Amino acid sequence: MDIEIREATLRDLSYVCANAIELDKEEILAAGPRTLTECAVLTHYFLTTVGGFGRVVWVDGNPEFCFGFNRQSELMPWLFSAWAWGTEKKALCMPEISRWARAEIIGLFDEWGVKRIEARASAHHYDAHRWLEWMNFKRECELPEWGRDGMNFVQYAWLRSDHVFGPYGNVVRKGKSNGRTFSSSAAAPATADD
């Protein structure tokens, strides 16, 4: 199986959006776009005008999962929104996304001046919640009736100030648990000084 991560293009975003799993489609349409095509076009437009970065994971020659981060406003260039959707093959993409994220993501965030990233997911899209938590987003609040037709959402956030580099280049999430610092990486536990 051949898996690679490429920069997002309008064609790839459109393909993945049109072929996304039903939960992703439902969430996309509840969050504002009137059609899946409009979602792909708006996402690409904001990537190229307001700023941000998007990636598409290809599996055996087909785009199967896309994710990225867009600036929310030119007036607040440090504030970004996260987005992601995928096809039935998205589970195959997660190991490669994990490797890519550990190697690249903090550098990209720093290059763009990211201080805060917000992500919203439908309240019943538990796979999205798990993925956001794996990416070290913290659940902040419930958003009752935030989506179209009164769909409930939850909001997550990632803060740059919560993350530092640990041993071996691993990203360490700062936090306290019973007075001890903990790490998001099992390979490199954080010390109290991290």
N, C-alpha and C positions, 0 to 999 in steps of 0.2 A: 504494500500500500504506500502510495506516494502522497505526502502531506507537506504543504508549504504555506507560508503566510506572506501575502502581498499587500501592497497599498490598495485601498478601496477605490474602485472606479464606479461610475454611475451604472454601467452594465452589470457589474458584479453585485452591487447593492440591490439593484432591481431584481436580478435573478434570485438571490437568496430571500429577499422579501416575498416575492411571489410564491416561493416554494417552502416558506417557513412552516414550522409546526403550528397547529391550530391555536395553542395557547399564546404563542408569540404574535400571531396574526390578530387575535382578539385584543391583546394588550396594545399593540400598535394602533389599531383603529380606535380604541377607547381613549388613547392619549392625545388625539387631535387630528391626525391626517384623515381625510375622507376616504382615501383609497390607499392600497399598498404601493401603487406607482407613485402617488404623491409623497408618501413617506420616503421612498428611495430618492426622489428628486430633491425634496427639501433637505434631507440629510446630506446629500452631495453638495447642494448649494451652500449650506452653512459651513461645511468643511472647507470649501474653496473661497468663501467670502469673509466670514467672521473669524474662522480659524479653528484648528483642531487637527486631529489625526484619526484616520479610520483604517482598519485592516480587514482583510478577508482571508479566511482559511480555505484553501483548496484541497480537496481529497480526490485523488486519482483523476485530475484534470477538470474537476467541477468545483465551483464556489459553493461551500456548504454552510459557512458560519461567518457572520460579520460582527465587528464590535468597534467601538471608537469613543472618542471624547471630543465634544464641540464646546467652544466658548459660548457662554450664555448671552454675553453682551459685550460690545466693544467698550462700554463704560466700566465694566468690571472684568478686565482681561485675566484675572486670576481664578475666576469662577467658571467651571466647566460642567457639562452634563454628560453622563455616560449612557450609552445605548448598545444593544446587542440583540441579534435574532439569528435563528438558524433552522436548518432543515432537519429531517429525521436522522441525519448523519452527524449531528453536532457533537454527540458523545465521543466520536472518533477524533474530534478536533481538540478536545480539552488537554490532553498531554502536551501537544505542540504549543498551545496557548500558554500553558504553565511554563514551559522552557523559555518561550519568547518573553513572557512577562518578567520572569526573574532576571533575564539578561538585559532587557531594554526599557521597561516601562518607567522606572524612576528617572532615568536619563531623559526620556521624552517629556515627562512631567516638568522636570527642572528646566529643560530647554524652552518650554512654552510658558514658564512662570506659573504653573498650576499650584494653587494653595488649597482649593476646595473643589471636589467633584460631587455632584448630586446625581442620584439615580432614583427613578421611581419605577416600581413594578406593581402589577396588579396583586391585590391581597392574596389571591389564590394561586399565584404562579410560584410554587415553592421551589422549583428548580432554579428560577431566577434569583430567589432569595439566597439559596445555597451558593450560587456562583458569586453573587455580590459579596457575601460573607467570606468566601474563599479569597476574593480579591482584597480583603481587609476593609471593606466598607462596613460601617456601623449603622444599624437600624436606628433611625431617629424618631420617626413618628408614623402614625396612621393618617391617611388622607381620605376621610369618608367622602363619598360621592365626588371625588376629584375627576374621575373619568367620564366620558360620554355615557349617557343613559344611567348615571349614578353609580358607575363601577367604583368600588373601593380600591385604593392604592396604598402602598407604603413607601416611605422615603428613606433612602440610605444616603450616607455621605462618607467620603474619604477625605482625610485632612493630611496635607503634607507634613504638618508639624507632628503628627503621630508616627512618622516613619523615619528611620535612619538606616544607614548601611551597617551590617554586622560583619562578622568574620566570613571570609570566602565570598564576599560580594553579595551575600543574601540580604534581602530586605527584612529588617526587624521592625515589628510593630511595637511601639512603646505602649506600655500600659501597666497597671498594677493589679495584682491578684494576691491578696493576703500579704501585701507589702513587698512582693517580689516582682521583678520585671519579667514579662513573658515575651516569647518570640513566636512569630507566625511560621518560622521555619524550624522543623524538627532537626534538621542537619546541623544547625548552628544556634544553640540556645543563647539567649541574651544574658549579659551579666548586669549587675546593678548599675554599672557605669554607662551601659548603652541607653 
